[in-house]
Amino acid sequence: MNFIERRKNPRIDVDYVTVEVYTSNHYAAMPEVSEICNVINLSVKGMRFSTDIKFKTKQILRLTFLLPDSICIVRTNANVVHIIPKRRSTYEVGVKFINLGTTEKTLIQHFIKKNLNTKQTPSKAKSSK
């Protein structure tokens, strides 16, 4: 079976990035930290992470994360697009970034491009033998 990628932006799997997830409370000066979650995959448009909290579809979250080899913290709002129930009350949550800043977008694009190039290099070496 052939898999056809429908996304316009590449998405990479990551296993060493965490994200702080804050729930939006319009009356509080600082939103509450809901959880620190492991990021499963990342694109310039959004991410998927695992959590013990069952967020609601269309819920707005505030995300903060740091990419490896970077000193810039990415802070953005995100809209919950889907929730996938997993085992033992855990969920995988897919979010779409809202109004991601130009600097943050460039940082994520560079991170993804670097990781895609790293993953492709060994296979190119094998095919040229």
C-alpha positions in Angstrom: 0.0 0.0 0.0 1.4 3.4 -1.0 1.1 6.2 1.5 0.5 9.6 -0.1 1.5 12.6 2.0 -1.3 15.2 1.9 0.4 17.8 4.1 1.9 20.9 2.5 4.6 21.1 5.3 6.9 18.3 6.3 6.3 16.8 9.8 9.1 15.0 11.7 9.0 12.6 14.6 10.8 13.9 17.6 11.5 12.1 20.9 13.5 14.6 22.8 11.3 17.7 22.8 8.8 18.6 25.6 6.2 21.2 25.6 4.6 23.1 28.5 0.9 23.3 27.9 -1.1 26.1 29.5 -4.9 26.2 29.6 -6.3 29.5 28.5 -8.0 31.4 31.3 -9.1 34.9 30.1 -9.5 36.2 33.6 -6.1 35.3 35.0 -3.0 37.3 34.4 -1.0 34.1 34.0 -2.5 30.9 32.6 -2.3 27.7 34.6 0.3 25.2 33.7 -1.7 22.1 32.8 1.2 19.7 32.0 4.6 19.2 30.6 4.2 16.8 27.6 6.3 14.8 25.3 6.1 16.0 21.7 5.5 13.1 19.2 5.9 15.1 16.0 6.3 18.6 14.8 5.7 20.7 11.7 5.7 24.4 11.0 1.9 24.4 11.3 1.4 22.3 14.4 2.4 19.4 16.6 1.2 16.2 18.2 2.0 15.5 21.9 1.0 12.9 24.5 -0.8 13.8 27.7 -2.9 12.5 30.5 -5.4 15.4 30.2 -8.4 15.1 27.9 -8.5 18.5 26.2 -11.5 19.5 24.1 -11.5 19.8 20.4 -11.2 23.5 19.4 -9.8 24.4 22.8 -7.1 27.1 22.7 -3.9 26.2 24.5 -0.8 28.2 25.1 2.4 26.3 24.3 6.0 26.9 25.2 8.9 24.7 24.0 12.6 24.8 23.2 14.1 23.1 20.2 17.4 21.3 20.6 20.5 23.3 19.5 18.5 26.5 20.0 18.4 29.2 22.6 15.1 30.6 21.4 12.0 29.6 23.3 8.9 29.1 21.1 5.7 30.5 22.6 2.5 30.3 20.6 -1.2 29.7 21.0 -2.6 26.5 19.4 -6.0 25.1 18.6 -6.8 21.5 19.5 -7.6 19.8 16.2 -8.0 16.2 17.3 -7.6 13.9 20.3 -6.7 10.2 20.0 -7.4 8.1 23.0 -4.5 5.7 23.9 -4.0 3.2 26.7 -4.6 3.9 30.4 -6.2 7.3 30.2 -3.5 8.9 27.9 -4.2 10.8 24.8 -2.4 12.0 21.7 -3.4 15.6 21.0 -2.9 17.2 17.6 -2.8 21.0 17.6 -2.5 23.7 15.0 -0.5 26.8 15.8 -2.3 30.1 15.8 -0.4 33.2 14.5 3.1 31.7 14.9 5.6 34.5 14.8 8.1 34.8 11.8 11.1 34.1 14.0 9.5 31.0 15.6 8.3 29.8 12.2 11.9 30.2 10.7 13.3 28.4 13.8 11.0 25.4 13.3 11.6 25.3 9.6 15.3 25.2 10.1 15.0 22.4 12.8 12.8 20.3 10.5 15.1 20.8 7.4 18.1 19.9 9.5 16.5 16.7 10.8 15.2 15.7 7.3 18.7 16.1 5.8 20.2 14.1 8.6 17.7 11.3 8.1 18.2 11.3 4.3 22.0 11.3 4.3 22.5 7.6 5.2 20.1 6.3 2.6 21.7 8.4 -0.1 25.1 6.9 0.8 23.6 3.4 0.5 22.0 4.0 -2.8 25.2 5.4 -4.4 27.2 2.2 -3.7 
